[in-house]
Amino acid sequence: MVRKSYNLLQLIGTGEFSEVFKCIDTSSTNSFGTVSAIKIIDKLKVNNKLRLIKRELEILAKLKHVCRNKNDHHLENVLQLQDYFMTSNHICIITEMCLDIDLYDLITDKKQP
């Protein structure tokens, strides 16, 4: 298995247990690298919620499998898991980079008359 390498580019958001960065996969065959989002979860902060994180990974992995095996245009709106790995202190979840706008901003903009 090839170990991928990611360079963090820009902080996108923060949460109670994690930070999300725009990143680039430097091991990509694309000469410019592949731009993705990486959610870095602090294991110490999620101590008793680790099963929820594992469940999130299971769901993302199942969705990736379903979306890859179906030719359904409705599934193109599902965020795709690209990779994940764990270190001694962190859980890292890499997904495709889907928007340059915050989801909250997108929703509230649509509500404007």
Contacts in CASP RR format, 6 or more apart in sequence:
PFRMAT RR
TARGET T0000
AUTHOR 0000-0000-0000
METHOD contacts of the structure
MODEL  1
MVRKSYNLLQLIGTGEFSEVFKCIDTSSTNSFGTVSAIKIIDKLKVNNKL
RLIKRELEILAKLKHVCRNKNDHHLENVLQLQDYFMTSNHICIITEMCLD
IDLYDLITDKKQP
2 27 0 8 1.000
3 27 0 8 1.000
4 25 0 8 1.000
4 27 0 8 1.000
4 83 0 8 1.000
5 25 0 8 1.000
5 26 0 8 1.000
5 27 0 8 1.000
6 23 0 8 1.000
6 24 0 8 1.000
6 25 0 8 1.000
6 26 0 8 1.000
6 36 0 8 1.000
6 38 0 8 1.000
6 92 0 8 1.000
6 94 0 8 1.000
7 23 0 8 1.000
7 24 0 8 1.000
7 26 0 8 1.000
8 21 0 8 1.000
8 22 0 8 1.000
8 23 0 8 1.000
8 38 0 8 1.000
9 21 0 8 1.000
9 22 0 8 1.000
9 23 0 8 1.000
9 24 0 8 1.000
9 35 0 8 1.000
10 21 0 8 1.000
10 22 0 8 1.000
11 19 0 8 1.000
11 20 0 8 1.000
11 21 0 8 1.000
12 20 0 8 1.000
12 21 0 8 1.000
12 22 0 8 1.000
12 37 0 8 1.000
13 19 0 8 1.000
13 20 0 8 1.000
14 20 0 8 1.000
16 45 0 8 1.000
17 41 0 8 1.000
17 42 0 8 1.000
17 45 0 8 1.000
17 46 0 8 1.000
17 49 0 8 1.000
18 39 0 8 1.000
18 40 0 8 1.000
18 41 0 8 1.000
18 42 0 8 1.000
19 39 0 8 1.000
19 40 0 8 1.000
20 37 0 8 1.000
20 38 0 8 1.000
20 39 0 8 1.000
20 40 0 8 1.000
21 37 0 8 1.000
21 38 0 8 1.000
21 40 0 8 1.000
22 35 0 8 1.000
22 36 0 8 1.000
22 37 0 8 1.000
22 97 0 8 1.000
23 35 0 8 1.000
23 36 0 8 1.000
23 37 0 8 1.000
23 38 0 8 1.000
23 94 0 8 1.000
24 33 0 8 1.000
24 34 0 8 1.000
24 35 0 8 1.000
24 36 0 8 1.000
25 33 0 8 1.000
25 34 0 8 1.000
25 36 0 8 1.000
25 82 0 8 1.000
25 94 0 8 1.000
26 33 0 8 1.000
28 34 0 8 1.000
34 82 0 8 1.000
35 97 0 8 1.000
36 82 0 8 1.000
36 94 0 8 1.000
36 95 0 8 1.000
36 96 0 8 1.000
36 97 0 8 1.000
37 94 0 8 1.000
37 95 0 8 1.000
37 96 0 8 1.000
37 97 0 8 1.000
37 98 0 8 1.000
38 92 0 8 1.000
38 93 0 8 1.000
38 94 0 8 1.000
39 92 0 8 1.000
39 93 0 8 1.000
39 94 0 8 1.000
39 95 0 8 1.000
40 90 0 8 1.000
40 91 0 8 1.000
40 92 0 8 1.000
41 53 0 8 1.000
41 90 0 8 1.000
41 91 0 8 1.000
41 92 0 8 1.000
41 93 0 8 1.000
42 89 0 8 1.000
42 90 0 8 1.000
43 50 0 8 1.000
43 86 0 8 1.000
43 88 0 8 1.000
43 89 0 8 1.000
43 90 0 8 1.000
43 91 0 8 1.000
44 89 0 8 1.000
46 52 0 8 1.000
46 53 0 8 1.000
46 91 0 8 1.000
53 91 0 8 1.000
56 93 0 8 1.000
57 81 0 8 1.000
57 84 0 8 1.000
57 93 0 8 1.000
60 79 0 8 1.000
60 81 0 8 1.000
60 84 0 8 1.000
60 93 0 8 1.000
60 95 0 8 1.000
61 81 0 8 1.000
63 78 0 8 1.000
63 79 0 8 1.000
63 80 0 8 1.000
63 81 0 8 1.000
64 80 0 8 1.000
64 81 0 8 1.000
66 75 0 8 1.000
67 75 0 8 1.000
67 76 0 8 1.000
67 78 0 8 1.000
67 80 0 8 1.000
79 95 0 8 1.000
79 96 0 8 1.000
79 98 0 8 1.000
80 95 0 8 1.000
80 96 0 8 1.000
81 93 0 8 1.000
81 94 0 8 1.000
81 95 0 8 1.000
82 94 0 8 1.000
82 95 0 8 1.000
82 96 0 8 1.000
83 94 0 8 1.000
84 91 0 8 1.000
84 92 0 8 1.000
84 93 0 8 1.000
84 94 0 8 1.000
85 92 0 8 1.000
86 92 0 8 1.000
99 106 0 8 1.000
END
